[in-house]
Amino acid sequence: MPGWHHVPVQIQRAAVVGLGTMGAGIVEVLARSGLAVTGLEASEELLAKGRGRLDASLDRAVARARLDSDERAAIGSRTSFTADPATLTDVDLVVEAVPERLEIKTDLFRRLDAICPAGAIFATNTSSLPVTAIAAASGRPGRVVGMHFFNPAPVMRLVEVVSTLLTDTDARDAVLDLARRCGKTPVAVGDRAGFIANTLLVGYLGHAARLVDTGTATVADIDAAMTAACGLPMGPLRLSDLIGLDVVVEILRVLDEEFRSPRYAVAPLLRRLVLAGRLGVKSGEGFYRYDGGRPIVSAGAPPATGAAEPTQTAPAPVVLAGSAGGGAADDAVAVAAAFGGLVTVASPDGLADPHAPVLVPLGADPSRLAALRGGVPRAVGVHLPRAPRTAPVVEIVRPDTATASSLADIAAARAQAEAAGRTVVVSRPRRGYVVEALLFAHLDDAARMVGDGYASAADVDTAMTLGCGYPAGPFAMLAEVGPDAVASALPDPTPLLGELT
Ligand SMILES: NC(=O)c1ccc[n+]([C@@H]2O[C@H](COP(=O)([O-])OP(=O)(O)OC[C@H]3O[C@@H](n4cnc5c(N)ncnc54)[C@H](O)[C@@H]3O)[C@@H](O)[C@H]2O)c1
């Protein structure tokens, strides 16, 4: 009978294996919640290093008055360290945070299975390996769960608690309970590649890399636009650099293998950056170069047509009245406001000055611009993306056939919108341009995950806010933007968007 030998578990004593970036943080989380925790490393030398990581983090917490010195001393008395796995004979829980390789994790659990009590739970912090494969090889499949923390573990409140087809419910419930005792917000999920947070986040990061690779917009513009339009703490390319481009590529590979969806296609540029050893912050260079001070964009070809300086003598632009459909009738007024409210709105036959640039409000589909450019040679396409924070972002369209003079008009329009306090992204004329292309596909992914029955909308929002630092989860953003707007912009929207409308 599965689970017969287990008493209902209140986890009191834990071991954490691997005291690297994640493991040292997990020791801190568990010890702060009152557990007795043993840290295990591969050698005495690595043990000393891991201990140093924990001490540095606790010192920082004391310095910032987030921990008082008595509590720090108590944590010290609850933690112990060893390089000898044979000492782990008296634990209720083992959390492993060893390197992300299946054979390292299965070897470890197989060895510990012969040492630890039969009912002890083995939790893996894996981000991308199948928890089921680790469980099946462990010698105690019913006691294996995923306990997926986010970096930095002491700070991020999300824990994804993953159960497999083999997991005993009491083991899962004990880990959920422990996560809550540690002040975390757990979400219970099944074993699927990427769980909730990485599937949604990394799909979006991969998409942003494809926009760079296809020259749709520059690295700096994409990051600035997504930060401003959605209130995100950083743009997708900066975040990819921070996570590590090798990690992003590996998670995309695992997602692609599991789901076989073009959503997880790896941009050739991203793959080449990894082959070149440009892994992001940890190697000093990725999409950006990091050598102290502000990161400088280093990857992604500049748009083929290059940038142009605004001409000094350009006459004030005029906004063309009307819209391309899909947008509101007052598109022209909104565009005029985005450029500082000083530009005049004219009907197509009222364009008095043939030398003035003409700002053309575009819907999600840029084809109005191509149709107009014959008759209005100085047309500059403008799109105001629908996003949770619409007002700050202006998308200016750069046709692939742009001439030197139209590039000068685009540069002048950019300077004017920036002077009016807007964040500007210059985009190739692609459906959805940058903000809606990235955001709407991301929101559709979230709705698809709920439609698939993998997670609830509430758990998706919890995962993305507490695991990825979003100011609002995808479903909160969907409510803001309107599910119908998202559905109508996508070629193959998930049916759930229709139900949410
Ligand atoms: N870094 C992140 O942001 C992050 C986030 C969530 C999950 N994860 C997952 O957490 C795990 C660890 O990641 P990390 O970034 O902390 O890795 P890391 O390389 O910083 O740390 C791994 C540690 O494990 C130790 N180790 C290796 N073999 C061991 C063994 N047999 N016994 C004891 N210790 C051993 C290493 O010495 C090293 O200190 C991986 O599965 C990773 O996918 C990482």
The ligand as an SDF file (V2000), in Angstrom:
LIG
                    3D

 44 48  0  0  0  0  0  0  0  0999 V2000
   19.8370   30.0350  -10.2630 N   0  0  0  0  0  0  0  0  0  0  0  0
   18.5320   30.2230  -10.3790 C   0  0  0  0  0  0  0  0  0  0  0  0
   18.0490   31.3300  -10.6300 O   0  0  0  0  0  0  0  0  0  0  0  0
   17.5950   29.0690  -10.1710 C   0  0  0  0  0  0  0  0  0  0  0  0
   16.2280   29.3140   -9.9340 C   0  0  0  0  0  0  0  0  0  0  0  0
   15.3680   28.2560   -9.6770 C   0  0  0  0  0  0  0  0  0  0  0  0
   15.8650   26.9680   -9.7170 C   0  0  0  0  0  0  0  0  0  0  0  0
   17.1840   26.7360   -9.9870 N   0  0  0  0  0  0  0  0  0  0  0  0
   17.6490   25.3380   -9.9620 C   0  0  0  0  0  0  0  0  0  0  0  0
   18.3280   25.1330   -8.7290 O   0  0  0  0  0  0  0  0  0  0  0  0
   19.3640   24.1760   -8.9100 C   0  0  0  0  0  0  0  0  0  0  0  0
   20.6830   24.7690   -8.4510 C   0  0  0  0  0  0  0  0  0  0  0  0
   20.9350   25.9340   -9.1840 O   0  0  0  0  0  0  0  0  0  0  0  0
   22.0360   27.0060   -8.7280 P   0  0  0  0  0  0  0  0  0  0  0  0
   21.9120   28.1530   -9.6600 O   0  0  0  0  0  0  0  0  0  0  0  0
   21.9580   27.2210   -7.2770 O   0  0  0  0  0  0  0  0  0  0  0  0
   23.3710   26.1870   -9.0710 O   0  0  0  0  0  0  0  0  0  0  0  0
   24.8560   26.4320   -8.5370 P   0  0  0  0  0  0  0  0  0  0  0  0
   25.7620   25.8750   -9.5510 O   0  0  0  0  0  0  0  0  0  0  0  0
   25.0160   27.8310   -8.0560 O   0  0  0  0  0  0  0  0  0  0  0  0
   24.9360   25.4940   -7.2280 O   0  0  0  0  0  0  0  0  0  0  0  0
   24.9770   24.1080   -7.2830 C   0  0  0  0  0  0  0  0  0  0  0  0
   25.7740   23.6220   -6.0600 C   0  0  0  0  0  0  0  0  0  0  0  0
   25.6340   22.2200   -5.9470 O   0  0  0  0  0  0  0  0  0  0  0  0
   26.8750   21.6980   -5.4590 C   0  0  0  0  0  0  0  0  0  0  0  0
   26.9260   20.2670   -5.7520 N   0  0  0  0  0  0  0  0  0  0  0  0
   27.1330   19.6540   -6.9350 C   0  0  0  0  0  0  0  0  0  0  0  0
   27.0640   18.3170   -6.7800 N   0  0  0  0  0  0  0  0  0  0  0  0
   26.8200   18.0810   -5.4700 C   0  0  0  0  0  0  0  0  0  0  0  0
   26.6580   16.9100   -4.6950 C   0  0  0  0  0  0  0  0  0  0  0  0
   26.6960   15.7070   -5.2360 N   0  0  0  0  0  0  0  0  0  0  0  0
   26.4350   17.0430   -3.3800 N   0  0  0  0  0  0  0  0  0  0  0  0
   26.3790   18.2440   -2.7940 C   0  0  0  0  0  0  0  0  0  0  0  0
   26.5130   19.4030   -3.4900 N   0  0  0  0  0  0  0  0  0  0  0  0
   26.7340   19.3160   -4.8090 C   0  0  0  0  0  0  0  0  0  0  0  0
   27.9080   22.5290   -6.1850 C   0  0  0  0  0  0  0  0  0  0  0  0
   29.1500   22.4720   -5.5080 O   0  0  0  0  0  0  0  0  0  0  0  0
   27.2670   23.9180   -6.1590 C   0  0  0  0  0  0  0  0  0  0  0  0
   27.6560   24.6580   -5.0240 O   0  0  0  0  0  0  0  0  0  0  0  0
   19.3330   23.7810  -10.3700 C   0  0  0  0  0  0  0  0  0  0  0  0
   18.5300   22.6280  -10.5080 O   0  0  0  0  0  0  0  0  0  0  0  0
   18.6630   24.9670  -11.0240 C   0  0  0  0  0  0  0  0  0  0  0  0
   18.0130   24.6370  -12.2300 O   0  0  0  0  0  0  0  0  0  0  0  0
   18.0610   27.7580  -10.1840 C   0  0  0  0  0  0  0  0  0  0  0  0
  1  2  1  0
  2  3  2  0
  2  4  1  0
  4  5  1  0
  4 44  2  0
  5  6  2  0
  6  7  1  0
  7  8  2  0
  8  9  1  0
  8 44  1  0
  9 10  1  0
  9 42  1  0
 10 11  1  0
 11 12  1  0
 11 40  1  0
 12 13  1  0
 13 14  1  0
 14 15  2  0
 14 16  1  0
 14 17  1  0
 17 18  1  0
 18 19  2  0
 18 20  1  0
 18 21  1  0
 21 22  1  0
 22 23  1  0
 23 24  1  0
 23 38  1  0
 24 25  1  0
 25 26  1  0
 25 36  1  0
 26 27  1  0
 26 35  1  0
 27 28  2  0
 28 29  1  0
 29 30  1  0
 29 35  2  0
 30 31  1  0
 30 32  2  0
 32 33  1  0
 33 34  2  0
 34 35  1  0
 36 37  1  0
 36 38  1  0
 38 39  1  0
 40 41  1  0
 40 42  1  0
 42 43  1  0
M  CHG  2   8   1  16  -1
M  END
$$$$
